[in-house]
Amino acid sequence: MNAQVQIDAQLRELSYAEAIREAMAIALESDPAVVLMGEDIGTYGGAFQVTGDLIDRFGPERVMDTPISELGGAGVAVGAALTGLKPIFEFQFSDFAALAMEQIVNQAAKLRYMLGGEAEVPVVFRMPSGSGTGAAAQHSQSFEAWFGHVPGLKVVQPSTPAEAKGLLLAALADPDPVVVFEHKLLYKMKGPVPAGHYITPIGKAAVVRPGNAVTIVASAIMVHRALEAAAKLAAEGIEAEVIDLRTVRPLDRETIIASVKKTGKLLCVYEGVRTLGVGAEISALVAESEAFDYLDAPIQRLGGAEAPIPYNPDLERAAVPQSPDIERVARQLAKGEV
Amino acid sequence: MMRDSQENIPFALRQFTPAQLREALRKMHLIRLFEEGAEESYMRGLIHGTMHLSIGQEASAVATCMELTDADKITSTHRGHGHCIAKGADVGRMFAEFFGKETGYCHGRGGSMHIADVKTGNLGANGIVGGGLPIAVGAALTAKRLGREEVTVCFFGDGANNEGAFHEALNMAAIWKLPVIFVCENNRYGMSTSAAYATAVKNIADRAPAYAMPGVTVDGNDFSAVAEALHEAIARARAGEGPSLVENLTYRWRGHSKSDRNRYRTKDEIEEWMGRDPIARFRAELIAHGVLDEAGAEAVEAEARAAVAAGIEFARQSPAPGVGDVTKFVHAEAAA
């Protein structure tokens, strides 16, 4: 490959879904132990067309359609991981993982510990997640905090195509179970994606817009809404620092604390239900840290409404933080109006 | 004439060498004595928590594992001490685990309900009823995908056959023709609820045809009957013909766990089943067919008794984990 082609490959744009597919193709090509499992991931290409044509390239033995058996299917993936395969199990919607909590929470997360370190479960669970598709209460939830509450699991939330690929490859390289929350509204989003194999480290957040007036910690689609808000605030002379969380468990304490020490203001934005959500944990870790002394205002949280995700589009939008909400609260924080 | 007399000899005595049969008897005694040793240690306060004893079910555990190698896998249940010993575990490390010691199979983190020995193919007991069923199918999937000549035996109880995981697991094993044998130890009660009340079919093996696999119900206290059923199921799995279900009808002499007051069954019923002691039956069979004499059988039992005493002593002498290590083993060391 000559230098010019390589540069083009570096600059090419892929969608979030294509980036995930490319990560899976790299994994399938480089490691015979990798198998994809899930409902309608074969010829159909997956509920959100993420596996796409992978069955044509790798065959039905490595891109396995499972019956509509979330508990059993997740358990088969756990048993396969325990004995030498590296399964990537796709749920059609993260909501359906509720059917498989037993295998994810009681088995996958705990096997290494229960067996005193004598076994490992290198399984990846992929979960299309979040609201905004008009699919209502059972197809729109954000369960990051559920899984983030379980020792033994790692939980990631990519916000861009490049992150989606890098975090999935990191999840595959990890010897322990990793739950990947992919936001459904991001699947078609395009962005530059490096070619070949690379890893976006689990447990590391990224400062995606530097600023000194207020820290906004966001994840998945909320990163884009926060950036949109930050751009508007910049026009008023308010420079917000936006942190893309990337990993819910383990949280990147250092990046968050360093930013709050700089800005003295913290706004947590997350799509999951506000109470006992990811932002509650981030608020607590800041309040308990040396950054507490640097706070110039009470910590603020914007999270999902205390309600199931509604069907009506206006209600649906109102149920999760939107860019104007972030802009309003960040402005109040920056101006000392909170 | 010769053929007839051969057929009167139980399957196990035709199939296995005298040394293998002697070892099987030793393991059955070892299980019984291990359980009694664990029970006594619990009463003396050396073991905390709870435990689920398998006294009365020894033939099912040992006969099921007769033809398995260390490469073959098992998944086990909350009543799994017997499976663990049958698959080849060391009782010293088992006792050490029950005593919560660092030398235990799980370094004191798992206890009775999570005891495992991955190196000998024991993927572990399970605290969740039915939890091991999909995992066993996954282990069989690995064997098939990687072209390993292994089978997986999935132990489960009569209670688990009403869990959704049972039905999902059997269906997937059948559609993918995986080398897994589902072994139901039907001891008649899921905690206090009888299988007769809780299960719509008369025999749990009757559920096998719904998943297009052979199902057979055998006397689980008859060593040879269990070994013969497993011989056929294992051969079918190794030949790539797919899964089978074997139902071993048996009985637990003790209660469900340490809190059981036995209010759901009668003393007569328990005594009737104690009269069908699988160890006494197998031992008498071996003596009747000249595999052992009475003194030889006594020696086998004495060997097991000595192993249990040594195991308890090993556990008592072993160090406990340091409390500072409470989060050790949550993740891989390098990734922690």
Interface residues (C-beta under 8 A of the other chain):
Chain A: P32 A33 V35 E61 T66 P67 S69 L71 G72 G73 A74 G75 V76 A77 V78 G79 A80 A81 L82 T83 G84 L85 P87 E102 Q103 N106 Q107 L111 R112 Y113 M114 L115 G116 G117 E118 A119 E120 P151 G152 K154 D174 P175 D176
Chain B: K73 T75 G104 Y105 C106 H107 G108 R109 G110 H114 A116 D117 V118 K119 L123 G124 N126 G127 I128 G131 L133 P134 I135 A136 V137 G138 A139 A140 L141 T142 A143 R145 L146 G164 A165 H167 E168 A169 N171 M172 I175 T327 K328 F329 V330 H331 A332 E333 A334 A335
